């Protein structure tokens, strides 16, 4: 009896450690994601900063990511027992093969930051809510994959929430249609990025870190002409805080958060599941919207909140429908293999 009691206590302790690990990872994901959104909003359109250089901010974040990858590689060489990171020796052939993905990646982070610059944090989630819809469209057009009626119904809810959100946002503030268009383009690029990533991963031996490295190297060069075309060199020269350590600390932190969100997102999926990751992301988006409304002292209508819950609920419903469909397909394959 004593032995069984000890085993029971051990199982409880092991379960408690597992729950604690999940709590720490989910908390880290929320902290990094929320910090990144609000810090980027400050850098892109902060009232106190008044810096109109979105291409430069995004370029610098890519540069920080490349530097962090190099540091991690050095750490892996010095402490291979504790740190693992692939070689960062630049291969021009690989860089060129990754380039199509990098073009989509640049569009994704550029339009994402432009959307955040032109719209409020509270509306940000609705502005970028069409990613799931574009996933369905591109999966059919590019991959030839059909979508069930249940999943299409969820997409319909998302689209309804999107247009209701635009209608209600212009009732409370002067909505930036430029920001809305950037949000739609960001959603489009996010969907394309997922498809291109699957195709390009074998080029880098399926290493997500190596793909991140090459993507950001390419992006660091691709953003340079965009900085020039957007007239940001003059903006930076006349920027009053260009020599302030606090400004560069915020810029470096935004770069660190940019690479950190990719890591903690993968970690959250690893310790939970893709569905739980999406639920966590949806809950985080709700909290983010509430924090933004309180912080920026914005009062929203009932229909405005309805549009948010439609967009988030539709995305969550779509994830659940796809999970059930995958489970059903797996069970059918098992039955066929047993016949």
C-alpha positions as CSV (number, residue, x, y, z in Angstrom):
1,X,0.0,0.0,0.0
2,X,2.9,2.3,0.9
3,X,4.4,1.7,-2.5
4,X,1.2,2.4,-4.4
5,X,0.7,5.6,-2.4
6,X,4.2,6.7,-3.3
7,X,3.5,6.0,-7.0
8,X,0.3,8.0,-6.8
9,X,2.1,11.0,-5.2
10,X,4.8,10.7,-7.9
11,X,2.2,10.7,-10.7
12,X,0.6,13.8,-9.1
13,X,3.9,15.5,-8.9
14,X,4.8,14.7,-12.5
15,X,1.4,16.0,-13.6
16,X,1.9,19.2,-11.6
17,X,5.2,19.7,-13.3
18,X,3.6,19.3,-16.7
19,X,0.9,21.8,-15.9
20,X,3.5,24.2,-14.5
21,X,5.5,23.9,-17.7
22,X,2.4,24.6,-19.9
23,X,1.6,27.6,-17.7
24,X,5.1,29.0,-18.0
25,X,5.2,28.5,-21.8
26,X,1.7,29.9,-22.4
27,X,2.5,32.9,-20.2
28,X,5.7,33.5,-22.1
29,X,3.8,33.4,-25.4
30,X,1.3,35.9,-24.1
31,X,4.0,38.2,-22.6
32,X,6.1,38.2,-25.8
33,X,3.2,38.6,-28.2
34,X,1.5,41.4,-26.3
35,X,4.8,43.2,-25.7
36,X,5.7,43.0,-29.4
37,X,2.4,44.5,-30.6
38,X,2.4,47.4,-28.2
39,X,6.1,48.1,-28.6
40,X,5.7,48.0,-32.4
41,X,2.8,50.4,-32.2
42,X,5.0,52.8,-30.1
43,X,7.8,52.6,-32.7
44,X,5.6,52.9,-35.7
45,X,3.1,55.5,-34.6
46,X,3.8,56.6,-31.0
47,X,2.6,60.1,-30.1
48,X,5.8,60.8,-28.1
49,X,8.2,59.4,-30.7
50,X,6.6,60.7,-34.0
51,X,8.8,58.5,-36.2
52,X,7.3,57.9,-39.7
53,X,9.8,55.3,-40.9
54,X,8.0,51.9,-41.0
55,X,10.4,50.3,-43.5
56,X,13.5,51.3,-41.4
57,X,11.9,49.8,-38.2
58,X,11.0,46.6,-40.0
59,X,14.5,46.4,-41.7
60,X,16.2,46.8,-38.3
61,X,14.1,44.1,-36.8
62,X,15.3,41.7,-39.6
63,X,18.9,42.8,-39.0
64,X,18.6,42.0,-35.3
65,X,17.2,38.6,-36.1
66,X,20.2,37.8,-38.3
67,X,22.7,39.0,-35.6
68,X,20.9,36.8,-33.0
69,X,21.2,33.8,-35.3
70,X,24.9,34.4,-35.6
71,X,25.3,34.7,-31.8
72,X,23.3,31.5,-31.3
73,X,25.6,29.7,-33.8
74,X,28.7,31.0,-31.9
75,X,27.1,29.8,-28.6
76,X,26.5,26.4,-30.2
77,X,30.1,26.1,-31.2
78,X,31.3,27.1,-27.7
79,X,28.7,25.2,-25.7
80,X,27.4,22.3,-27.9
81,X,26.0,20.5,-24.9
82,X,23.6,23.3,-24.1
83,X,23.0,25.1,-27.4
84,X,22.2,23.7,-30.8
85,X,22.1,25.8,-33.9
86,X,22.9,25.1,-37.6
87,X,25.8,26.6,-39.6
88,X,25.2,30.2,-40.6
89,X,27.8,30.1,-43.4
90,X,26.0,31.9,-46.3
91,X,25.3,29.8,-49.3
92,X,24.3,32.0,-52.3
93,X,22.5,29.1,-54.0
94,X,20.3,28.4,-50.9
95,X,19.7,32.2,-50.5
96,X,18.4,32.4,-54.1
97,X,16.2,29.3,-53.7
98,X,14.7,30.9,-50.5
99,X,14.2,34.3,-52.3
100,X,10.6,33.7,-53.5
101,X,9.6,33.0,-49.9
102,X,11.6,36.0,-48.8
103,X,9.6,38.3,-51.1
104,X,6.4,37.0,-49.5
105,X,7.9,37.3,-46.1
106,X,8.9,41.0,-46.7
107,X,5.3,41.7,-47.9
108,X,4.0,40.0,-44.8
109,X,6.0,41.9,-42.1
110,X,5.9,45.1,-44.1
111,X,2.1,45.2,-44.5
112,X,1.7,43.9,-41.0
113,X,3.6,46.8,-39.5
114,X,1.9,49.3,-41.9
115,X,-1.5,48.0,-40.7
116,X,-0.4,48.5,-37.1
117,X,0.9,52.0,-37.9
118,X,-2.4,53.2,-39.5
119,X,-5.0,51.5,-37.3
120,X,-5.4,51.2,-33.5
121,X,-4.3,48.2,-31.5
122,X,-7.9,47.5,-30.6
123,X,-8.9,47.1,-34.3
124,X,-5.7,45.4,-35.3
125,X,-7.0,41.8,-34.9
126,X,-10.1,42.5,-37.0
127,X,-7.9,44.3,-39.6
128,X,-5.8,41.2,-40.0
129,X,-8.6,38.6,-39.6
130,X,-8.8,37.4,-43.2
131,X,-5.8,35.1,-43.0
132,X,-8.0,32.0,-42.6
133,X,-10.1,33.0,-45.6
134,X,-7.0,33.5,-47.8
135,X,-5.7,30.1,-46.6
136,X,-8.8,28.5,-48.0
137,X,-8.6,30.4,-51.3
138,X,-4.9,29.7,-51.9
139,X,-5.2,26.1,-50.8
140,X,-7.8,25.6,-53.6
141,X,-6.2,27.8,-56.3
142,X,-2.5,26.7,-55.7
143,X,-2.8,23.2,-54.1
144,X,-6.2,22.1,-55.4
145,X,-7.5,21.3,-52.0
146,X,-11.3,21.6,-51.5
147,X,-12.9,22.9,-48.3
148,X,-16.0,21.5,-46.5
149,X,-19.2,23.5,-46.0
150,X,-18.6,23.7,-42.3
151,X,-15.2,25.3,-42.8
152,X,-16.6,27.7,-45.4
153,X,-19.4,28.7,-43.0
154,X,-16.7,29.6,-40.4
155,X,-15.0,31.7,-43.1
156,X,-18.3,33.4,-43.8
157,X,-18.5,34.4,-40.1
158,X,-14.9,35.8,-40.3
159,X,-15.7,37.9,-43.4
160,X,-18.9,39.1,-41.7
161,X,-17.0,40.1,-38.6
162,X,-14.4,41.9,-40.8
163,X,-16.9,44.1,-42.6
164,X,-19.0,44.7,-39.4
165,X,-15.8,45.8,-37.7
166,X,-15.0,48.3,-40.5
167,X,-18.5,49.7,-40.3
168,X,-18.4,50.1,-36.5
169,X,-14.8,51.4,-36.4
170,X,-15.6,54.4,-38.6
171,X,-18.5,55.2,-36.2
172,X,-16.1,55.7,-33.3
173,X,-12.9,57.0,-34.9
174,X,-11.7,58.2,-38.3
175,X,-10.8,54.8,-39.8
176,X,-7.7,54.6,-42.0
177,X,-8.7,52.7,-45.1
178,X,-5.0,52.6,-46.0
179,X,-4.6,50.6,-42.8
180,X,-7.5,48.3,-43.7
181,X,-6.0,47.6,-47.1
182,X,-2.6,46.9,-45.5
183,X,-4.3,44.5,-43.1
184,X,-5.9,42.6,-46.0
185,X,-2.6,42.4,-47.8
186,X,-0.8,41.3,-44.6
187,X,-3.4,38.5,-44.3
188,X,-2.9,37.5,-47.9
189,X,0.9,37.3,-47.4
190,X,0.6,35.3,-44.2
191,X,-1.5,32.7,-46.0
192,X,1.0,32.6,-48.9
193,X,3.9,32.5,-46.5
194,X,2.6,29.3,-45.0
195,X,2.3,27.6,-48.4
196,X,5.8,28.8,-49.6
197,X,7.4,27.8,-46.3
198,X,6.3,24.2,-46.8
199,X,7.8,24.2,-50.3
200,X,11.1,25.9,-49.3
201,X,11.8,24.0,-46.0
202,X,13.5,21.0,-47.8
203,X,16.0,23.4,-49.3
204,X,17.4,24.1,-45.8
205,X,17.1,20.5,-44.6
206,X,13.8,21.3,-42.9
207,X,15.5,23.5,-40.4
208,X,13.1,26.3,-39.3
209,X,16.1,28.2,-37.7
210,X,18.1,28.1,-40.9
211,X,15.1,29.2,-42.9
212,X,14.6,32.1,-40.5
213,X,18.3,33.1,-40.9
214,X,18.2,33.1,-44.8
215,X,14.8,34.8,-44.8
216,X,16.0,37.7,-42.7
217,X,19.3,38.0,-44.6
218,X,17.3,38.3,-47.9
219,X,14.8,40.7,-46.2
220,X,17.6,42.9,-44.9
221,X,18.7,43.6,-48.5
222,X,15.2,43.8,-49.9
223,X,14.1,46.5,-47.4
224,X,17.0,48.8,-48.4
225,X,15.4,50.1,-51.6
226,X,12.0,50.3,-49.9
227,X,13.6,52.6,-47.2
228,X,14.9,54.8,-50.0
229,X,11.7,54.8,-52.1
230,X,9.6,55.7,-49.0
231,X,11.9,58.7,-48.3
232,X,12.9,57.6,-44.9
233,X,16.6,58.6,-45.0
234,X,15.6,62.3,-44.7
235,X,13.2,61.3,-41.9
236,X,15.9,59.5,-40.0
237,X,18.4,62.4,-40.4
238,X,16.0,64.9,-39.0
239,X,14.6,62.5,-36.3
240,X,15.4,64.2,-32.9
241,X,15.8,60.9,-30.9
242,X,18.2,59.2,-33.4
243,X,21.1,59.6,-30.9
244,X,19.1,58.5,-27.8
245,X,20.1,55.2,-26.2
246,X,16.4,54.7,-25.1
247,X,15.3,54.7,-28.7
248,X,17.9,52.1,-29.8
249,X,17.1,50.0,-26.8
250,X,13.4,49.9,-27.9
251,X,14.5,49.1,-31.5
252,X,16.7,46.3,-30.3
253,X,14.0,44.9,-28.0
254,X,11.5,44.9,-30.9
255,X,14.0,42.8,-32.9
256,X,14.5,40.4,-30.0
257,X,10.7,40.0,-29.5
258,X,10.4,39.4,-33.2
259,X,12.5,36.3,-33.2
260,X,11.3,35.3,-29.7
261,X,7.6,35.1,-30.9
262,X,8.6,32.5,-33.4
263,X,10.3,30.4,-30.8
264,X,7.6,30.6,-28.1
265,X,4.9,29.9,-30.7
266,X,6.6,26.7,-31.6
267,X,7.2,25.8,-28.0
268,X,3.6,26.4,-27.1
269,X,2.5,24.0,-29.9
270,X,5.1,21.5,-28.7
271,X,3.9,21.4,-25.0
272,X,0.2,21.7,-25.9
273,X,-1.3,21.1,-29.4
274,X,-2.0,23.2,-32.5
275,X,-5.6,23.6,-31.5
276,X,-4.6,24.8,-28.0
277,X,-2.1,27.1,-29.6
278,X,-4.9,28.7,-31.6
279,X,-7.2,28.9,-28.6
280,X,-4.4,30.6,-26.7
281,X,-3.9,33.0,-29.6
282,X,-7.6,33.8,-29.7
283,X,-7.8,34.4,-26.0
284,X,-4.6,36.6,-26.2
285,X,-6.2,38.6,-29.0
286,X,-9.3,39.2,-26.8
287,X,-7.2,40.4,-23.9
288,X,-5.0,42.5,-26.2
289,X,-8.2,44.3,-27.5
290,X,-9.4,44.9,-24.0
291,X,-6.0,46.3,-22.9
292,X,-5.9,48.5,-25.9
293,X,-9.3,50.0,-25.3
294,X,-8.5,50.6,-21.6
295,X,-5.0,52.0,-22.2
296,X,-6.0,54.3,-25.1
297,X,-9.3,55.2,-23.3
298,X,-11.5,54.1,-26.2
299,X,-15.2,53.4,-25.9
300,X,-16.6,50.9,-28.3
301,X,-20.2,49.9,-29.2
302,X,-21.8,46.6,-28.7
303,X,-21.7,45.8,-32.4
304,X,-18.0,46.7,-32.5
305,X,-17.3,44.0,-29.9
306,X,-19.6,41.6,-31.8
307,X,-17.4,42.1,-34.9
308,X,-14.3,41.1,-32.8
309,X,-15.9,38.0,-31.4
310,X,-17.2,37.0,-34.9
311,X,-13.7,37.3,-36.4
312,X,-12.1,35.4,-33.5
313,X,-14.9,32.9,-33.1
314,X,-14.9,32.1,-36.8
315,X,-11.1,31.5,-36.8
316,X,-11.4,29.3,-33.8
317,X,-14.3,27.4,-35.3
318,X,-12.4,26.9,-38.5
319,X,-9.5,25.4,-36.6
320,X,-11.8,23.0,-34.7
321,X,-13.5,21.9,-37.9
322,X,-10.2,21.2,-39.6
323,X,-9.0,19.3,-36.6
324,X,-12.1,17.1,-36.6
325,X,-11.8,16.5,-40.4
326,X,-8.1,15.5,-40.0
327,X,-9.1,13.1,-37.2
328,X,-11.8,11.6,-39.3
329,X,-9.4,11.1,-42.3
330,X,-6.9,9.5,-40.1
331,X,-9.5,7.0,-38.7
332,X,-10.6,6.2,-42.2
333,X,-7.1,5.5,-43.3
334,X,-6.6,3.2,-40.3
335,X,-9.8,1.3,-41.3
336,X,-8.6,0.9,-44.9
337,X,-5.2,-0.4,-43.8
338,X,-6.8,-3.0,-41.5
339,X,-9.0,-4.3,-44.3
